[in-house]
Amino acid sequence: MTWLLLVRTIMIPEEKIKALFDNYLEKHTPEYKVSTPPPVDLTQIVVIPSYREKDYLFRTLDSLRACQPPSGTVEVIVVLNTSEKDSPAIQEEQKQCQRALSEYSQKYQVPWLQIYSLEAYQLRKKHFGAGMARKIGLDEAIRRFHAIHRPNGIISCLDADSPVAPNYFTAIEEWYQTPEHQAAVIYFEHPLDGIHFPSEVYEAITLYELHLRYYLLALKQTGFPYASHTIGSCMSFRAIKYVQAGGMPRKQAGEDFYFLQKLIPLGGFGQITTTTVYPSPRPSNRVVFGTGASIREHLNGTKKLGKTYNPEAFNDLHNFFSRAKELRAISPDKLEIWAYNLSGPLRSFLLNTNFEEELSIILTNSNSEKTFLKRFYATFNSFRIVKYLNYSHEHFYAKTDVFEAAFTLMESIGEEISHILDEKDLLLKYREVEKRDNTIIID
């Protein structure tokens, strides 16, 4: 079987692909493995971390089992993890979940879908969390695709509490039939009503998701080339892209954000909008930020939702990015003078965060405009943007009502929304607009 792979019209030779996988697996040899050999027609693997998720996991597996079958075999790898600090009761709870999972996979056999579990118990507290659990499953997925010489195999990340639409696998398969498509986030919708949670939770998730979609659209309007949602249960990529990105970091939270910062600039990145993942809106105390933490803080009054970043901060970024090419023509010691072209908040941020030194490094290692811009956005990346937004709101701007900011932004791109009067209807409009976006990020 050939290893030759087409990536954005560039042929990668067999020996280079094999070396990439060999080197990765040598550094990240999976400790937890599926004993059953992978079938030769394996085309998709879904990785699900599951820590104390018995009440949710099987609903998600039910949704996967009910999906329309793609052309190849699909494997689901559930990573059951515990920490060395967990009580014996929690250790036993996870083992019970594993037994239930084994019974489930035997009872509900689907010819094209195989469900496996990895028992990653007693993990070191230092690394224990969603990032480590994802990494365990993803590294095993790499090993399995490598074993059948399928570097373009498709790996998707899901959470135990995130069911999917019936066309999940077929939509993913169809999107990747275009060779230039290398990685993606999958369109998502949190439930905005229902019987599983109190009304306060649905109200909170409406505000939170509106903020997420406003943030993404505002970021795209700045001209930032790598704008994307960063939701762990919605990531998808070819095996070779995971390897080229260096694999999943072992962070206790935010692993999706940091991984995507490495993945997106590799190119061929887009959004699969023809299917849907349905993440849970439930509050959680497991991590310090993200969906669950935001809902928990809103409900207990610690940090209310309903506010978002001021549009002026995004205008600052738009001006900066539109003039970024000018930085090639100045010496770093002239940055302070050049920065008077920018807003006060952004000028202050650059001068107080050693950007002059970073610009010097960028210029030294750039021999063309394309290289310069690639290095510029690798430095002023998504993480740096968040730091600027937080800095500017700490020192200069007041946060804005999310409905007001999102309404104004939607109007500015020419959408008719005069009839919209509340956050839920505005969120539905944002969903509609986002589903029309088929942009592919090319490096």
N, C-alpha and C positions, 0 to 999 in steps of 0.2 A: 504494500500500500504506500502510495507516495505521500511525502510530507510537504510537497511544494504548495505554497499558500499565496493567494492573491490578497494583498492588503493595500487598498487604495491604489490599485493598478500597478503596484510594485511587487515583483516576484521575489519572495524570500526563499533562498535555496534550502534544500533538505538539511544539510549539515548545520546550518545556522539555527534553524528551528529546533532541531534535536539538541543542540548545545544549550539553547536558551532554557529548555525544559529540564535538561540534565543538571545544569548549574543551579536552577531554582530549587529543584527537589533535593539536591545535595545539601543546600543551605537550610531548607525547610522540609526535611524528611518527615512525612506524616507519622505521628506516634500512634494515632488511632486510625484503623483501616477497616474497610469493608472486606470481609474474607471472600465473598463471591466475586469471581472475575467479571469484569465489565463485558457486556455483549458487544459484538462488533458493530451493531447498528445503533449503539448509544449515541444520541445527538444532543440531549439536553439533561442537565443536572440542576436540581433545585436544592439549595442549602437552607435549612431552618434551624437556628439556635432555639433551644427550648429549656428554660430554667423555671421550674414550678409552673408549667403552662398546661397542665392536664385538662383544665376546664375549657381551654381555647384550642389546643393543638388539633384535636380530632375534628372540630368543625372546619378548620383550615384544610386538613387532609381530605375531608369529605368533598370540599369544593374542588380540590385537585383531582380527586378520583372521578368526579362528575364532568370533568373537562372533555371537550372534543379531542380525540387522539391526533397527534401530529404524525408525520410519516415515519419517524424513528422511535426507538425506545427512550423512555424518560426514567431517570432515577431521582428519588427524593431522599436526601441525606439529612436526618434529624440528629442534631448534636445535643445530647442530654448531658449537661454539665453541672458540677457542684464545686464549691470552694472548700479548701482545706479547713476553713473556719466554720463551715456549715454544721449544724447540729445533726446528731444521728437521725432525728426524725426527718429532716430535709433530705439527707442521703437516702433514706428508705423511700421517701416520697418519689424521688427521681427513679429509683429502681423499680418501684411499682409502675411508674409511667412507662418504663422500658418494657416491662412485661405486657402491659396493656397494648403498647405499640406493636409488639411482636404478634399478639393475638389478633390485632386489627389487620395487620398486613396479611395474615393467613386467612382470615375470614373474608376479607374484601379483596380478593385477587383480581387484578386487571392485567390483561395480557401485555399491554404496552407500558405499564407503570409499575416500577418496583420501589418499595419503601424500605430503607435501611436506617439503622440507628448507630450512632457512635457514642459510647459511654465514656465521657471525659470527666471522671470523678476526681475529687480531691485536688483540683487545680490550685496552684499557688495564689494566695490572696492578692499578691501584687499585680497579677495579670488577669484575674478573674473578671469576666464581664462579657458583653455582647461581642466586642471586637475579637477576643480570643476564641470564643465559640464559633464565630463566623470563620475565622482563619482556619480552625481545625477542619471544618467541613469543606471549605474552599480548597485547601491544600490537598485534601483527599480527592476532591473532584479533579484537580490538576493531574494527580497521579493516575487516576482512572482514564482520563482522556489521553494521557501520554502513553499508556499501555496499549491503546488501540490506534495510536498514530493519528489522532484527531485534534490537531492544534486549534482548529476553528470550531471546536465543540462549544456549545452555548451553556453558560452557567448563569443562573439567576438566584438572587437572594430574596428570601421571604422571612417574615416573622411568624411565630406560632399563632398570633392573634390576628392574622391578616388574610382572610379568604380572598379568592380571586373569581373573576368572571369566567363563564364556561369556555370562552375562546382563548383563554390565557396561553396555552401552549401553541395553538395554531397561529395566533397573532404574532407571537415571538418568532416562531419558525418563519413565517412569511416576511417579517421585517428583515431578518438576517439573510434572506435569499439574495439581497443586494450585496455584492462582495464588499463594497465600500463601508457598509454598516458594521461597525466593530464593537460598539458598546452603547448602552442606553439607560435612561431611567424610564420606568414604566408608569403610565398615567395612573393616578390614584384618586380616590374619593373617600374621605371619612364619612361614616353615616351621620346624617344631620337630624335624624329622628328615629324613634323606635321604642321598643319595650325593654331593652336590655340595660338601660342606664337611666338615671333621673334626668329630667328636662334640663337641669343646670349643666349637666355634662354636654348635652347636645348644643346648648347655647354657647358653651365655652369653646367647643371644637369648631363651631362656625366662625367665631372670632379668630381662632388660631389659624385655621386654614385660609381664611381671607388674608390674614397677614402674610402667610407663606406665599400665596399667589401674587399679592401686591408686590412683595419683595422681589420675586423673580422677574415680574414684568418691569418693575422700576430698574432693576439691575440690567436687564436687556436693553432698556432705553438709554443707558449710559454709554453703550458701545462696548462694554466688557465682553470679550469673545467667549468666555467659558462659563456663562451663566447657566445654572441648572439647579433643580431641586436636589437636595441631599438627604434622601430618605432610605434608610437601610433596607427596608422591605421591598424596595422598587428598583434595585440595581440589577443590571444584566450586562454580560460581556462575553466575548469569546475567550477561550482559555488562554490563548497567546497574549491577549491584552492584559489579563490578570498578571501573567508572568512578567511582561514588560513593565508593568506598573509597580512591580516589587512585592505584590501580595498585600493582603489585608493587615493593617497595623493591629497590635494587640492592646488597643486602648479600651478602657472600661466604659467609655462613652464617646460619641462623636467619631467613631471609627469610619462611618460612612462618609462624613465630611472630609476627613483627611485622605481617605483612599481615592475619592473622586477628584481631589486636587491633583493627584498623580495620574489618574486615568484619563480625564477629559482632554488634557493637552496632547495626548498621543494621537488624537484625531479619530474621525469616523464615528463621532459620538452624537447621539440624537435622543429623541423621545418616542417611545412606542405608545401611540395614542389610540390604537384600535382595540385595546383591551383595558381592563381595570383591576387594580389591587385595592382592597377595602381595609385599610389599617384601622385598628381599634381606637376609639376616642377615650379609652379608660385612663384615669389618673394612675400614676405610678410613683413610687419612692425609690426605685432602683438606681436611677441616674440623676444627675444634677441639672441636666438640661435636655431639651427635646420635647416631643409631644406629651408623654406621660407626666413629666415634671411640670410643664407649663399648665396643664389641666389641673394638676394637684395644687399648684401655687395659686391658681385663680380661685379654686373652690375654697381653700383655707384662708384666702385673703392676703397671703404673703405678697403676691405680685399679680395684680389684676390684668387680664387681657383686655383688648379694646384700644390699645395705643400701638403706634408703629413709628418707624423712622420718618422724619420730616422730609418731604419731597425736595427741599432745598439741598439736603446732603447729597442726594442723587444728582441734582443739577451740578453740584461741585465736581462730582466724579465725571460726569459727561464732559464738562469743560476740560478737565485734566486729560482724560483719555483721547479727546479729539486733538489735543496738542502734543500728545506723547512723542510723536515723531520729531518734534522740535528739539527734544533732549539729546538727539544724536549730534547736534551741531554746537552744543555748549560744553564747556569743561565743568566738571563737578563743582569746582569752587565758585562757579557763577550761578549755581542753583538758586541761591537765596534771591538774587536779582531777578532771575527768570520767573521765580515763583510769584512775583507780584502780578503775573498774568492770571493767577488763580484766586479763588476766594480766600478770605482770611482764615477760616477753619482748616481748609486743606493745606494752605501754606504753613500754618502752625504745625499741623500734623507731620508734614514732610520734614520740616526743620528740627522737630523734636524727637524724631524716630530714626535718625542717622541715615536718611535716604540718600544723602550726598555720597556716603561711602558705598552704598549699594549701587548707585548709579555709576560710580567709577568702575566697579566690577563688571557691570553690564556692558559698558562701553569697551572695556578692555577685551571682552570675549565676544564682540559682535563685529563681523566684517561685512554685514549687509543690513538693509532695513528690515528684512524679514527676520533675520536672526536677532536683531536688536529688539523688535517687538515681541518675539517669542520669549526672550529673556526678561523683558520688561514685565510682561504679564505673569511670568513665573515668579517674579519678585512681588509685584503688586497683584497678588492672587486673591482668591476668595477670602482667605483668612485675613489678609491685610485689609481688605474692604470692610469686613466686619469690625476689625480694630478701629478703622477710621470712623465708621458709623457710630460706634460706642464712644470714641473720643470726642467727636463733634457734638454728640448729644450730652456728654458730660460737661463740656465747656462752653458750647455756643448755642445749640438748638434745643428746643423743647419737642418732645415727642408729640405726634399728631393723632387725632382720632382716626382709627383704621378705616372707618366707613368714609370719612371725608377725604382722606388721602387716596384710597382706592377708587372712589367715585371720580375724583378729579383726574387721576391718571387714565382711567378708562375713557373718559371724555376726550382726553388729549390725543388718543390714538384714533378718534373718529367713530367710536361706537355710540349708538343711540341708546341711552340709558335714562332718559328723563322720567320714565315710568317707574324706575326702581326706587323704593323707599326704605328698604331695610337691608341688614347685613346678609341675610340668607339669600335673597334674590340677587344681590350684587355678587356674592360668591358663585352662584349658579352661572352668572354671566362670565365671570372670570374662568370658570371651568370650560364654558363653551369656546371662549377665545383661545384658551390654551390648547384645546384639542385640535384646533386648526393649525397649530404651529408644527411644521415638519422640518424645521431647520436642522441641518447636519453640521456639526463643528468639524472643520477640516484643519489639520495642522499646517 
